[in-house]
């Protein structure tokens, strides 16, 4: 059987009948949308002009916000590359898919945020639950699938990408000597442009994943012109260099006359703190907003309004159900009436935005392990964000295991500089109760334990 006729789910069944008859893709005559997922690495919200937090030059990304939806309070499920990327694919939090640290196929380094042993392929390791992911479902629903760039879920194609030009992690941003060879994001964009041209006449999914602006911050020098004399110029210049490449991809979609037929999602795996935060070494692995709050923009004119700013909290786990909703693919496995649905903690942002209720009606969870110890002890961390507050709780690996946490008023103190744990005990109890409820709903024992303990304090 040809791959294009091996289809999954209720909506996919309609695809097979229409393809067999040589007609359009669905009973309504609509072709399923192309899906372009643009992912940066370690990108702060203030690096994107549309967020209005800093003077940066990102006209192409700003176009996505102006003609789509910008989510003002998007959070990563874990501020670390591999776990966040696993959550993007599966729509589930790290406590469920099991990947809580970065994995490498060789002997890992000493960092607490890296798995302690070499792991060649997490997709074939029974400790991790990664196969129920949207790329697998899209591939089996007839989409041409491609991944280009940083993967960080193993060094090889897991099997559901037709086109693979990717690496696990750690490749430098230049092919050879910096500034005297090709810039790797330019090469990856060349490959993405060619993939779009090769598949413009069929539904495709392209996962275009750039390693930049992760360190080292060494973009082509002319992209630094806008940032002369500014702090972290190389970092922000790296984002501007990526924005130029995003423009090349958008121009290709226009050239093929499929821009408005393509759902474009832009985000990052996590942000980056410039200040020293407890538990971090490289500005990540924390629940504070500078690392955990991230940019997210989605453009799809056929189903989303233009220029909308969504204020309610969302999370990267929402991307899996959003993408499958757009594609009309139902992730149901099993035969003879069995309904074996994957564990999905997110919900479709298409349905949420079009529902019209921007009222922050759910708490947002963040889960972390640190890069370094606090007072000599490592810990597992849970943080819960509501519209007004954020609570951060930790379970340490040495006594006392449970210790007073942190509570921030995100409206009065968006920089999270004043811990009001001791002065706002009723709010601590309320937020702790929400964390315990979240843990019970999504079967996270640590959230239950921390929430119940914090709720019983003073």
ABEGO torsion letter per residue (X at the ends): XBAAABBBEAAAAAAAAAAAAGBBABAAGBBBBBBBBBBBBGBBAAABAAAGABBBBBAAAAAAAAABBBBABBBBABBBAAAAAAAAAAGBBAAAAGBABBBBABBBBABAABBABBBABAAABAABBAABBAAAAAAAAGBBBBBBEBAGAEABBAGABABBBBBABGBBABABBBGABBBAAAAAAAAAAAAAAAAAABBBBBBBBBAOABOBBBBBAAAAAAABGBBGAAAAAAAAAAAAAAAAAAAAAAAAGAAAABBBBBBBABBBBABBBBGBAAGBGBABAAAABBBBBBBBAAABBBGBBBABBBBAAAAAAAAAAAAGBBBBBEBGGBBBBBBBABBBAAAAAAAGBBAGABBBBBBBBBABBBGGBBBBBBBBBBAABBBBBBBBABOBABBBBBBBBAAABAAGABBAAAABAAAAAAAAAAAAAAAAAAGBAAAAAAAAAAAABX
